[in-house]
Amino acid sequence: MANKRITELTSVTIPLDGTEEIAIVQSSVTKKGIIDNIKTFLKTYFDTIYQAILVSGTNIKTINGTTILGSGDLVISGGGGGKCVFFKSLLTAGTTVTTNGVNTYVDSIFIPAETIQAGDIVELRYSCAKSAGASTVLPRAWLSNTLGALTEIFATGFVTTTSNAKILVKRSYIIETNTRTFCVNRNQDGLNSDEDPSAGTRAFIDMGVSFANNLYLDFSILNNATGNIARIDFAYIKVYRE
């Protein structure tokens, strides 16, 4: 082939055949390179700096068997009961209560106004420990719009006459309205486990508090006899929403 300038050469036909050759200057020497070998070299190099092509079910997961590649919106239905929109805990040595016969305020969790809404699921857990005494102890949780007011009984636990006894009080509620009414899902855990002793077996409990205002989840302890020593050692509240 006679010598020609590059600009005088005929254009190649695309795509290139893998066995075709091109000229490469390597170490000041002009050499030939086969297209397939050059493509293999370039792929190996670019794989180290770029993400591999996504292949559904191979290097990217599917959701319930549906690929997430492509345009548009992938609608996810169902779920596990909603997301947690509020969580507050109380972990403390607690105020020791020795007073006999009255609900003695020991601590509180602050809940901002309008945190709890209609349709929410509220989960409550708290623990009461008794270190001395031969009578029962009633640890209670209350909802109030004023700190320490002990307005409405939210849950009642029961600690036995045994010294060094402990109870975990567990409650779940479905909020029926935005202001006053709870639909109670009871989780029995003691002889005295109704959330509101005056409610009997009613499914709905009217609460004399407003969710539109700040709320306080107050905790109290009632000793049934002198000599008891008890405290709330931890508590938390979670609010779930669809």
GROMACS elastic network, one bead per residue, 0.5 to 0.9 nm:
[ bonds ]
;  ai    aj funct       b0    kb
    1     4     6  0.85658   500
    4     7     6  0.81067   500
    4     8     6  0.61433   500
    4     9     6  0.68874   500
    5     8     6  0.51972   500
    5     9     6  0.68490   500
    6     9     6  0.53842   500
    6    10     6  0.88153   500
    7    10     6  0.83370   500
    9    12     6  0.88949   500
   12    15     6  0.85880   500
   12    16     6  0.76455   500
   13    16     6  0.64627   500
   13    17     6  0.89335   500
   14    17     6  0.82701   500
   16    19     6  0.84332   500
   16    20     6  0.69718   500
   16    35     6  0.74400   500
   17    20     6  0.54339   500
   17    21     6  0.88164   500
   17    35     6  0.71736   500
   17    36     6  0.81658   500
   18    21     6  0.83020   500
   18    34     6  0.69483   500
   18    37     6  0.81976   500
   18    39     6  0.87578   500
   19    34     6  0.57721   500
   19    35     6  0.60612   500
   19    36     6  0.64939   500
   19    37     6  0.89006   500
   20    33     6  0.83112   500
   20    34     6  0.57123   500
   20    35     6  0.57685   500
   20    36     6  0.81881   500
   21    32     6  0.60810   500
   21    33     6  0.52917   500
   21    35     6  0.58889   500
   22    31     6  0.83446   500
   22    32     6  0.54760   500
   22    33     6  0.53542   500
   22    34     6  0.66307   500
   22    35     6  0.72247   500
   23    30     6  0.65441   500
   23    31     6  0.56387   500
   23    33     6  0.62520   500
   24    29     6  0.81452   500
   24    30     6  0.55741   500
   24    31     6  0.51408   500
   24    32     6  0.57013   500
   24    33     6  0.65869   500
   25    28     6  0.58558   500
   25    29     6  0.53097   500
   25    31     6  0.59104   500
   25    32     6  0.83455   500
   26    29     6  0.51761   500
   26    30     6  0.61510   500
   26    31     6  0.66909   500
   27    30     6  0.82432   500
   33    36     6  0.87398   500
   33    37     6  0.72249   500
   33    38     6  0.68885   500
   34    37     6  0.54591   500
   34    38     6  0.63955   500
   34    39     6  0.88635   500
   35    38     6  0.51305   500
   35    39     6  0.61957   500
   35    40     6  0.86620   500
   36    39     6  0.51799   500
   36    40     6  0.62305   500
   36    41     6  0.86804   500
   37    40     6  0.51406   500
   37    41     6  0.62304   500
   37    42     6  0.87002   500
   38    41     6  0.50938   500
   38    42     6  0.61936   500
   38    43     6  0.86377   500
   39    42     6  0.51102   500
   39    43     6  0.60756   500
   39    44     6  0.85935   500
   40    43     6  0.52193   500
   40    44     6  0.62568   500
   40    45     6  0.86588   500
   41    44     6  0.53094   500
   41    45     6  0.62956   500
   41    46     6  0.87750   500
   42    45     6  0.50533   500
   42    46     6  0.60551   500
   42    47     6  0.84465   500
   43    46     6  0.52122   500
   43    47     6  0.59302   500
   43    48     6  0.87858   500
   44    47     6  0.53394   500
   44    48     6  0.69291   500
   45    48     6  0.56626   500
   45    49     6  0.73321   500
   46    49     6  0.53197   500
   46    50     6  0.58133   500
   46    51     6  0.86700   500
   47    50     6  0.54347   500
   47    51     6  0.67359   500
   47    52     6  0.65183   500
   48    51     6  0.80121   500
   50    53     6  0.89862   500
   51    54     6  0.81315   500
   52    55     6  0.88099   500
   52    59     6  0.84243   500
   53    59     6  0.85005   500
   54    58     6  0.77875   500
   54    59     6  0.60750   500
   54    60     6  0.63396   500
   54    69     6  0.81216   500
   55    58     6  0.53482   500
   55    59     6  0.57465   500
   55    60     6  0.63085   500
   55    61     6  0.88410   500
   55    69     6  0.83183   500
   56    59     6  0.66585   500
   56    60     6  0.53823   500
   56    61     6  0.62962   500
   56    62     6  0.64635   500
   56    66     6  0.87829   500
   56    67     6  0.57410   500
   56    68     6  0.73869   500
   56    69     6  0.68500   500
   57    60     6  0.56164   500
   57    61     6  0.50502   500
   57    62     6  0.57620   500
   57    65     6  0.85133   500
   57    67     6  0.74293   500
   58    61     6  0.70375   500
   60    67     6  0.86897   500
   60    68     6  0.83800   500
   60    69     6  0.87836   500
   61    65     6  0.87851   500
   61    67     6  0.75147   500
   61    68     6  0.78179   500
   62    65     6  0.53862   500
   62    66     6  0.52833   500
   62    68     6  0.60797   500
   62    69     6  0.87617   500
   63    66     6  0.51499   500
   63    67     6  0.65583   500
   63    68     6  0.70553   500
   63    76     6  0.86927   500
   64    67     6  0.85683   500
   66    74     6  0.88680   500
   67    70     6  0.81814   500
   68    71     6  0.87178   500
   68    74     6  0.71849   500
   76    79     6  0.82392   500
   78    81     6  0.85664   500
   79    82     6  0.67433   500
   79   242     6  0.86872   500
   80    83     6  0.81123   500
   81   121     6  0.87125   500
   81   240     6  0.75132   500
   81   241     6  0.76453   500
   81   242     6  0.66107   500
   82    85     6  0.89476   500
   82   120     6  0.88691   500
   82   121     6  0.86843   500
   82   240     6  0.56415   500
   83   239     6  0.83554   500
   83   240     6  0.53172   500
   83   241     6  0.55412   500
   83   242     6  0.63924   500
   84    87     6  0.72376   500
   84   238     6  0.67194   500
   84   239     6  0.56874   500
   84   241     6  0.64877   500
   84   242     6  0.89999   500
   85   115     6  0.82785   500
   85   238     6  0.77016   500
   85   239     6  0.57520   500
   85   240     6  0.57754   500
   85   241     6  0.66012   500
   86   111     6  0.87983   500
   86   115     6  0.73313   500
   86   116     6  0.86335   500
   86   237     6  0.78781   500
   86   238     6  0.55905   500
   86   239     6  0.50581   500
   86   240     6  0.73007   500
   87   236     6  0.72152   500
   87   237     6  0.57931   500
   87   239     6  0.66207   500
   88   109     6  0.70669   500
   88   110     6  0.80791   500
   88   111     6  0.81667   500
   88   235     6  0.84943   500
   88   236     6  0.55636   500
   88   237     6  0.56083   500
   88   238     6  0.68280   500
   89   109     6  0.73193   500
   89   234     6  0.75107   500
   89   235     6  0.56365   500
   89   237     6  0.65259   500
   89   238     6  0.87784   500
   90   107     6  0.85708   500
   90   108     6  0.80103   500
   90   109     6  0.69266   500
   90   126     6  0.87648   500
   90   233     6  0.80738   500
   90   234     6  0.53257   500
   90   236     6  0.59455   500
   91    94     6  0.80849   500
   91   232     6  0.89619   500
   91   233     6  0.63228   500
   91   235     6  0.65640   500
   91   236     6  0.84617   500
   92    95     6  0.86125   500
   92   232     6  0.79852   500
   92   233     6  0.55829   500
   92   234     6  0.61450   500
   92   235     6  0.89674   500
   93    96     6  0.84561   500
   93   231     6  0.77767   500
   93   232     6  0.75943   500
   93   233     6  0.54433   500
   93   234     6  0.79988   500
   94   106     6  0.70183   500
   94   107     6  0.74552   500
   94   231     6  0.55631   500
   94   232     6  0.53997   500
   94   233     6  0.53853   500
   94   234     6  0.79080   500
   95   105     6  0.88101   500
   95   106     6  0.55029   500
   95   107     6  0.75604   500
   95   230     6  0.83404   500
   95   231     6  0.58037   500
   95   232     6  0.72350   500
   95   233     6  0.86322   500
   96   106     6  0.79135   500
   96   229     6  0.64357   500
   96   230     6  0.56129   500
   96   232     6  0.80419   500
   97   100     6  0.85864   500
   97   104     6  0.71765   500
   97   105     6  0.89091   500
   97   106     6  0.78515   500
   97   220     6  0.89823   500
   97   221     6  0.68501   500
   97   222     6  0.81931   500
   97   223     6  0.78391   500
   97   228     6  0.78880   500
   97   229     6  0.56984   500
   97   230     6  0.54241   500
   97   231     6  0.61434   500
   98   222     6  0.89106   500
   98   223     6  0.70860   500
   98   225     6  0.89548   500
   98   226     6  0.69619   500
   98   227     6  0.68274   500
   98   228     6  0.57947   500
   98   229     6  0.50442   500
   98   230     6  0.70024   500
   99   102     6  0.70450   500
   99   103     6  0.86489   500
   99   104     6  0.73482   500
   99   221     6  0.88569   500
   99   222     6  0.76795   500
   99   223     6  0.65680   500
   99   225     6  0.83948   500
   99   226     6  0.70317   500
   99   227     6  0.87444   500
   99   228     6  0.81517   500
   99   229     6  0.85041   500
  100   103     6  0.86440   500
  100   104     6  0.89979   500
  100   222     6  0.68677   500
  100   224     6  0.59933   500
  100   225     6  0.53958   500
  100   226     6  0.53852   500
  100   227     6  0.83445   500
  100   228     6  0.79736   500
  101   104     6  0.89873   500
  101   222     6  0.60568   500
  101   223     6  0.56858   500
  101   224     6  0.54735   500
  101   225     6  0.67764   500
  101   226     6  0.84367   500
  102   221     6  0.79067   500
  102   222     6  0.54198   500
  102   223     6  0.71462   500
  102   224     6  0.83908   500
  103   138     6  0.85159   500
  103   139     6  0.85455   500
  103   140     6  0.82068   500
  103   150     6  0.84638   500
  103   220     6  0.56271   500
  103   221     6  0.54364   500
  103   223     6  0.79280   500
  104   219     6  0.83215   500
  104   220     6  0.50263   500
  104   221     6  0.53196   500
  104   222     6  0.62994   500
  104   223     6  0.88252   500
  105   108     6  0.84628   500
  105   148     6  0.63211   500
  105   149     6  0.85503   500
  105   150     6  0.76048   500
  105   218     6  0.71490   500
  105   219     6  0.59379   500
  105   221     6  0.68161   500
  106   148     6  0.84434   500
  106   218     6  0.77032   500
  106   219     6  0.57530   500
  106   220     6  0.53894   500
  106   221     6  0.72810   500
  106   231     6  0.78274   500
  106   232     6  0.74977   500
  107   148     6  0.78355   500
  107   217     6  0.85077   500
  107   218     6  0.59904   500
  107   219     6  0.54100   500
  107   220     6  0.73344   500
  107   232     6  0.81311   500
  108   141     6  0.89692   500
  108   147     6  0.73572   500
  108   148     6  0.73009   500
  108   216     6  0.62002   500
  108   217     6  0.53604   500
  108   219     6  0.59437   500
  109   215     6  0.84527   500
  109   216     6  0.56775   500
  109   218     6  0.65474   500
  109   219     6  0.85620   500
  109   235     6  0.85667   500
  109   236     6  0.80737   500
  109   237     6  0.83608   500
  110   147     6  0.83874   500
  110   214     6  0.75942   500
  110   215     6  0.61608   500
  110   217     6  0.64279   500
  110   218     6  0.86506   500
  111   114     6  0.85714   500
  111   115     6  0.67138   500
  111   116     6  0.84336   500
  111   214     6  0.60509   500
  111   216     6  0.58434   500
  111   217     6  0.73253   500
  112   115     6  0.57239   500
  112   116     6  0.86663   500
  112   211     6  0.87467   500
  112   212     6  0.88249   500
  112   213     6  0.72816   500
  112   215     6  0.62189   500
  112   216     6  0.85029   500
  113   116     6  0.78179   500
  113   210     6  0.86167   500
  113   211     6  0.61127   500
  113   212     6  0.51488   500
  113   215     6  0.65492   500
  114   117     6  0.64373   500
  114   178     6  0.83756   500
  114   210     6  0.88310   500
  114   211     6  0.54185   500
  114   213     6  0.65536   500
  114   214     6  0.75470   500
  114   215     6  0.89360   500
  115   211     6  0.73426   500
  115   212     6  0.81494   500
  115   214     6  0.85925   500
  115   215     6  0.89164   500
  115   239     6  0.81585   500
  116   119     6  0.88414   500
  116   120     6  0.66304   500
  116   121     6  0.87205   500
  116   122     6  0.81108   500
  116   175     6  0.80171   500
  116   178     6  0.74362   500
  116   211     6  0.62197   500
  116   212     6  0.83862   500
  116   239     6  0.69866   500
  117   120     6  0.57024   500
  117   175     6  0.69795   500
  117   176     6  0.86797   500
  117   177     6  0.72796   500
  117   178     6  0.51900   500
  117   179     6  0.82165   500
  117   211     6  0.73194   500
  117   212     6  0.87538   500
  117   241     6  0.85696   500
  118   121     6  0.88541   500
  118   174     6  0.83068   500
  118   175     6  0.52274   500
  118   176     6  0.55772   500
  118   179     6  0.81847   500
  119   174     6  0.64804   500
  119   175     6  0.52057   500
  119   176     6  0.61480   500
  119   177     6  0.73914   500
  119   178     6  0.84436   500
  119   241     6  0.71841   500
  119   242     6  0.81192   500
  120   173     6  0.82150   500
  120   174     6  0.60104   500
  120   175     6  0.53542   500
  120   176     6  0.82064   500
  120   239     6  0.65347   500
  120   240     6  0.56537   500
  120   241     6  0.50347   500
  120   242     6  0.75827   500
  121   172     6  0.70042   500
  121   173     6  0.55868   500
  121   175     6  0.62174   500
  121   238     6  0.82014   500
  121   239     6  0.57904   500
  121   240     6  0.50637   500
  121   241     6  0.65971   500
  122   171     6  0.81943   500
  122   172     6  0.56544   500
  122   173     6  0.50312   500
  122   174     6  0.64341   500
  122   175     6  0.74174   500
  122   237     6  0.71123   500
  122   238     6  0.57689   500
  122   240     6  0.63738   500
  123   170     6  0.77463   500
  123   171     6  0.59259   500
  123   173     6  0.65039   500
  123   236     6  0.82597   500
  123   237     6  0.56780   500
  123   238     6  0.51011   500
  123   239     6  0.64424   500
  123   240     6  0.80941   500
  124   155     6  0.86693   500
  124   169     6  0.78879   500
  124   170     6  0.59144   500
  124   171     6  0.51285   500
  124   172     6  0.62841   500
  124   173     6  0.84055   500
  124   235     6  0.76826   500
  124   236     6  0.60874   500
  124   238     6  0.66508   500
  124   239     6  0.89880   500
  125   168     6  0.69218   500
  125   169     6  0.55981   500
  125   171     6  0.65409   500
  125   172     6  0.88964   500
  125   234     6  0.83258   500
  125   235     6  0.55357   500
  125   236     6  0.55005   500
  125   237     6  0.65595   500
  125   238     6  0.89290   500
  126   141     6  0.84251   500
  126   167     6  0.83742   500
  126   168     6  0.57437   500
  126   169     6  0.53339   500
  126   170     6  0.69556   500
  126   232     6  0.73680   500
  126   233     6  0.77878   500
  126   234     6  0.56481   500
  126   236     6  0.64116   500
  126   237     6  0.87035   500
  127   139     6  0.83433   500
  127   157     6  0.88143   500
  127   166     6  0.71442   500
  127   167     6  0.56313   500
  127   169     6  0.60753   500
  127   170     6  0.89048   500
  127   231     6  0.85888   500
  127   232     6  0.57849   500
  127   233     6  0.58841   500
  127   234     6  0.55640   500
  127   235     6  0.63787   500
  128   137     6  0.88356   500
  128   138     6  0.87738   500
  128   139     6  0.63591   500
  128   157     6  0.82316   500
  128   158     6  0.88551   500
  128   159     6  0.75876   500
  128   165     6  0.85394   500
  128   166     6  0.56804   500
  128   167     6  0.55345   500
  128   168     6  0.67080   500
  128   169     6  0.80930   500
  128   221     6  0.85243   500
  128   230     6  0.69998   500
  128   231     6  0.56903   500
  128   233     6  0.60410   500
  128   234     6  0.77266   500
  129   159     6  0.78170   500
  129   164     6  0.68810   500
  129   165     6  0.59815   500
  129   167     6  0.66705   500
  129   168     6  0.89709   500
  129   229     6  0.85916   500
  129   230     6  0.55792   500
  129   231     6  0.55737   500
  129   232     6  0.64076   500
  129   233     6  0.68612   500
  130   133     6  0.77136   500
  130   137     6  0.77299   500
  130   159     6  0.74091   500
  130   160     6  0.87862   500
  130   162     6  0.83076   500
  130   163     6  0.62040   500
  130   164     6  0.51883   500
  130   165     6  0.53084   500
  130   166     6  0.61402   500
  130   167     6  0.89622   500
  130   228     6  0.72395   500
  130   229     6  0.57050   500
  130   231     6  0.65646   500
  130   232     6  0.89738   500
  131   162     6  0.89609   500
  131   163     6  0.55379   500
  131   165     6  0.69205   500
  131   166     6  0.87163   500
  131   228     6  0.76134   500
  131   229     6  0.56333   500
  131   230     6  0.60900   500
  131   231     6  0.85034   500
  132   162     6  0.81437   500
  132   164     6  0.63315   500
  132   165     6  0.86612   500
  132   227     6  0.67828   500
  132   228     6  0.52563   500
  132   229     6  0.50852   500
  132   230     6  0.74118   500
  133   136     6  0.82646   500
  133   161     6  0.71426   500
  133   162     6  0.75042   500
  133   163     6  0.58013   500
  133   164     6  0.87271   500
  133   225     6  0.79927   500
  133   226     6  0.74877   500
  133   229     6  0.63392   500
  133   230     6  0.88189   500
  134   160     6  0.84647   500
  134   162     6  0.62427   500
  134   163     6  0.65841   500
  134   225     6  0.78684   500
  134   226     6  0.87313   500
  134   227     6  0.72036   500
  134   228     6  0.66956   500
  135   159     6  0.87496   500
  135   160     6  0.70813   500
  135   162     6  0.76385   500
  135   163     6  0.86993   500
  135   223     6  0.74846   500
  135   224     6  0.59666   500
  135   225     6  0.57706   500
  135   226     6  0.81376   500
  135   227     6  0.81086   500
  135   228     6  0.66799   500
  136   158     6  0.71145   500
  136   159     6  0.56295   500
  136   160     6  0.50216   500
  136   162     6  0.81444   500
  136   222     6  0.87086   500
  136   223     6  0.65774   500
  136   224     6  0.56734   500
  136   225     6  0.75842   500
  136   228     6  0.80443   500
  137   157     6  0.82295   500
  137   158     6  0.60622   500
  137   159     6  0.50382   500
  137   160     6  0.68741   500
  137   161     6  0.77799   500
  137   221     6  0.69479   500
  137   222     6  0.57451   500
  137   224     6  0.60314   500
  137   225     6  0.85161   500
  137   228     6  0.77162   500
  137   229     6  0.89316   500
  137   230     6  0.75120   500
  138   156     6  0.65903   500
  138   157     6  0.56277   500
  138   158     6  0.50662   500
  138   159     6  0.64008   500
  138   192     6  0.80465   500
  138   220     6  0.82909   500
  138   221     6  0.57511   500
  138   222     6  0.50206   500
  138   223     6  0.65507   500
  138   224     6  0.78667   500
  139   155     6  0.84598   500
  139   156     6  0.59801   500
  139   157     6  0.52863   500
  139   158     6  0.67133   500
  139   159     6  0.77632   500
  139   169     6  0.86976   500
  139   219     6  0.72882   500
  139   220     6  0.58099   500
  139   222     6  0.63277   500
  139   223     6  0.86465   500
  139   230     6  0.87851   500
  139   231     6  0.83488   500
  139   232     6  0.75721   500
  140   153     6  0.70499   500
  140   154     6  0.74002   500
  140   155     6  0.56598   500
  140   157     6  0.62570   500
  140   158     6  0.89782   500
  140   195     6  0.88445   500
  140   218     6  0.81832   500
  140   219     6  0.56658   500
  140   220     6  0.52195   500
  140   221     6  0.61973   500
  140   222     6  0.79794   500
  141   150     6  0.82206   500
  141   152     6  0.84941   500
  141   153     6  0.61662   500
  141   154     6  0.52580   500
  141   155     6  0.51519   500
  141   156     6  0.65626   500
  141   157     6  0.87841   500
  141   195     6  0.87949   500
  141   217     6  0.65273   500
  141   218     6  0.55845   500
  141   220     6  0.64981   500
  141   221     6  0.89904   500
  142   148     6  0.89081   500
  142   149     6  0.85332   500
  142   150     6  0.54671   500
  142   151     6  0.63434   500
  142   152     6  0.52224   500
  142   155     6  0.69811   500
  142   156     6  0.89870   500
  142   216     6  0.78676   500
  142   217     6  0.55755   500
  142   219     6  0.62359   500
  142   220     6  0.79348   500
  143   146     6  0.88642   500
  143   149     6  0.85092   500
  143   150     6  0.67860   500
  143   151     6  0.61020   500
  143   152     6  0.52660   500
  143   153     6  0.66255   500
  143   154     6  0.61376   500
  143   207     6  0.82031   500
  143   208     6  0.86273   500
  143   209     6  0.70805   500
  143   215     6  0.67349   500
  143   216     6  0.58039   500
  143   218     6  0.62606   500
  144   147     6  0.66957   500
  144   148     6  0.74290   500
  144   149     6  0.59904   500
  144   150     6  0.60829   500
  144   151     6  0.50790   500
  144   152     6  0.65500   500
  144   208     6  0.82344   500
  144   209     6  0.61808   500
  144   210     6  0.85494   500
  144   214     6  0.85670   500
  144   215     6  0.56997   500
  144   216     6  0.51599   500
  144   217     6  0.65992   500
  144   218     6  0.71363   500
  145   149     6  0.77052   500
  145   151     6  0.79828   500
  145   209     6  0.61745   500
  145   210     6  0.70491   500
  145   211     6  0.84807   500
  145   213     6  0.68114   500
  145   214     6  0.58719   500
  145   216     6  0.60110   500
  145   217     6  0.89501   500
  146   149     6  0.55091   500
  146   150     6  0.83525   500
  146   151     6  0.83508   500
  146   214     6  0.80088   500
  146   215     6  0.71163   500
  146   216     6  0.65922   500
  147   150     6  0.80444   500
  147   215     6  0.80445   500
  147   216     6  0.57653   500
  147   217     6  0.83022   500
  147   218     6  0.72646   500
  148   151     6  0.83717   500
  148   216     6  0.76716   500
  148   217     6  0.86593   500
  148   218     6  0.60282   500
  148   219     6  0.82560   500
  149   152     6  0.88516   500
  149   216     6  0.87314   500
  149   218     6  0.78260   500
  150   153     6  0.74178   500
  150   217     6  0.87022   500
  150   218     6  0.63551   500
  150   219     6  0.79398   500
  150   220     6  0.79454   500
  151   207     6  0.88410   500
  151   208     6  0.73668   500
  151   209     6  0.78456   500
  151   218     6  0.88801   500
  152   196     6  0.80971   500
  152   207     6  0.62751   500
  152   208     6  0.65182   500
  152   209     6  0.75982   500
  153   156     6  0.73984   500
  153   195     6  0.63297   500
  153   196     6  0.56224   500
  153   197     6  0.83029   500
  153   207     6  0.84670   500
  154   171     6  0.89508   500
  154   194     6  0.89887   500
  154   195     6  0.52800   500
  154   196     6  0.66630   500
  154   207     6  0.86986   500
  154   217     6  0.84848   500
  155   169     6  0.78261   500
  155   170     6  0.84814   500
  155   171     6  0.72730   500
  155   193     6  0.72318   500
  155   194     6  0.67852   500
  155   196     6  0.68430   500
  156   169     6  0.75317   500
  156   190     6  0.89638   500
  156   192     6  0.66330   500
  156   193     6  0.54403   500
  156   194     6  0.63936   500
  156   195     6  0.56407   500
  156   196     6  0.77223   500
  156   197     6  0.85622   500
  157   167     6  0.72817   500
  157   168     6  0.78311   500
  157   169     6  0.57074   500
  157   170     6  0.87715   500
  157   189     6  0.73160   500
  157   190     6  0.64010   500
  157   191     6  0.81493   500
  157   192     6  0.61580   500
  157   193     6  0.56256   500
  157   194     6  0.84239   500
  157   195     6  0.87554   500
  158   167     6  0.71108   500
  158   169     6  0.84608   500
  158   189     6  0.78821   500
  158   190     6  0.53518   500
  158   191     6  0.63265   500
  158   192     6  0.56141   500
  158   193     6  0.70949   500
  159   162     6  0.80989   500
  159   165     6  0.65530   500
  159   166     6  0.62985   500
  159   167     6  0.60492   500
  159   190     6  0.77574   500
  159   191     6  0.89726   500
  160   163     6  0.80385   500
  160   165     6  0.66450   500
  160   166     6  0.81625   500
  160   167     6  0.87630   500
  160   190     6  0.88529   500
  161   165     6  0.78151   500
  162   165     6  0.56688   500
  163   166     6  0.88927   500
  163   228     6  0.84395   500
  163   229     6  0.89520   500
  167   189     6  0.81793   500
  167   190     6  0.84950   500
  168   189     6  0.78874   500
  169   187     6  0.84468   500
  169   188     6  0.86559   500
  169   189     6  0.67259   500
  169   190     6  0.86308   500
  169   193     6  0.85485   500
  170   186     6  0.84138   500
  170   187     6  0.62210   500
  170   188     6  0.80593   500
  170   189     6  0.75478   500
  171   184     6  0.82930   500
  171   185     6  0.71449   500
  171   186     6  0.61600   500
  171   187     6  0.57815   500
  171   188     6  0.85392   500
  171   195     6  0.84437   500
  172   184     6  0.68157   500
  172   185     6  0.55032   500
  172   186     6  0.67437   500
  172   187     6  0.74970   500
  173   182     6  0.65166   500
  173   183     6  0.60026   500
  173   185     6  0.56069   500
  173   186     6  0.80281   500
  174   182     6  0.61812   500
  174   183     6  0.51622   500
  174   184     6  0.63696   500
  174   185     6  0.73419   500
  175   178     6  0.73656   500
  175   180     6  0.88251   500
  175   181     6  0.67911   500
  175   183     6  0.61089   500
  175   184     6  0.84345   500
  176   179     6  0.86573   500
  176   180     6  0.81905   500
  176   181     6  0.55809   500
  176   182     6  0.53482   500
  176   183     6  0.60028   500
  176   204     6  0.84136   500
  177   180     6  0.64045   500
  177   181     6  0.56490   500
  177   182     6  0.73241   500
  178   181     6  0.77343   500
  178   210     6  0.78162   500
  178   211     6  0.62249   500
  178   212     6  0.76019   500
  179   207     6  0.78898   500
  179   208     6  0.84487   500
  179   209     6  0.68574   500
  179   211     6  0.52188   500
  179   212     6  0.70511   500
  180   205     6  0.79919   500
  180   206     6  0.52624   500
  180   208     6  0.61496   500
  180   209     6  0.61719   500
  180   210     6  0.64727   500
  180   211     6  0.76991   500
  181   204     6  0.64009   500
  181   205     6  0.55172   500
  181   207     6  0.58238   500
  181   208     6  0.88452   500
  182   203     6  0.81669   500
  182   204     6  0.55481   500
  182   205     6  0.53135   500
  182   206     6  0.66080   500
  182   207     6  0.74660   500
  183   203     6  0.57323   500
  183   205     6  0.67458   500
  184   195     6  0.82347   500
  184   202     6  0.87320   500
  184   203     6  0.59746   500
  184   204     6  0.65336   500
  184   205     6  0.75476   500
  185   203     6  0.82259   500
  186   193     6  0.82434   500
  186   194     6  0.76117   500
  186   195     6  0.79439   500
  187   193     6  0.80385   500
  188   191     6  0.82673   500
  188   192     6  0.86286   500
  188   193     6  0.58161   500
  188   194     6  0.79315   500
  189   192     6  0.81686   500
  189   193     6  0.63422   500
  190   193     6  0.55146   500
  191   194     6  0.89464   500
  192   195     6  0.88851   500
  192   197     6  0.84050   500
  193   196     6  0.85823   500
  193   197     6  0.83509   500
  194   197     6  0.55667   500
  194   198     6  0.86996   500
  194   199     6  0.79534   500
  194   200     6  0.75238   500
  194   201     6  0.83674   500
  195   198     6  0.89443   500
  195   199     6  0.80799   500
  195   205     6  0.88155   500
  196   199     6  0.53179   500
  196   200     6  0.74611   500
  196   205     6  0.75661   500
  197   200     6  0.61395   500
  199   202     6  0.57052   500
  199   203     6  0.84956   500
  199   204     6  0.81775   500
  199   205     6  0.66209   500
  199   206     6  0.89810   500
  200   203     6  0.89411   500
  201   204     6  0.88743   500
  202   205     6  0.70265   500
  206   209     6  0.89177   500
  207   210     6  0.82120   500
  209   212     6  0.89700   500
  209   213     6  0.84685   500
  209   215     6  0.80247   500
  210   213     6  0.57264   500
  210   214     6  0.80363   500
  210   215     6  0.77840   500
  211   214     6  0.70189   500
  211   215     6  0.68741   500
  212   215     6  0.86774   500
  217   237     6  0.86889   500
  219   232     6  0.76324   500
  220   231     6  0.87846   500
  220   232     6  0.80887   500
  221   230     6  0.73957   500
  221   231     6  0.72254   500
  221   232     6  0.78978   500
  222   225     6  0.89954   500
  222   230     6  0.89359   500
  223   226     6  0.72099   500
  223   227     6  0.86811   500
  223   228     6  0.62551   500
  223   229     6  0.79725   500
  223   230     6  0.79276   500
  224   228     6  0.79057   500
  225   228     6  0.64567   500
  226   229     6  0.86062   500
  232   235     6  0.77167   500
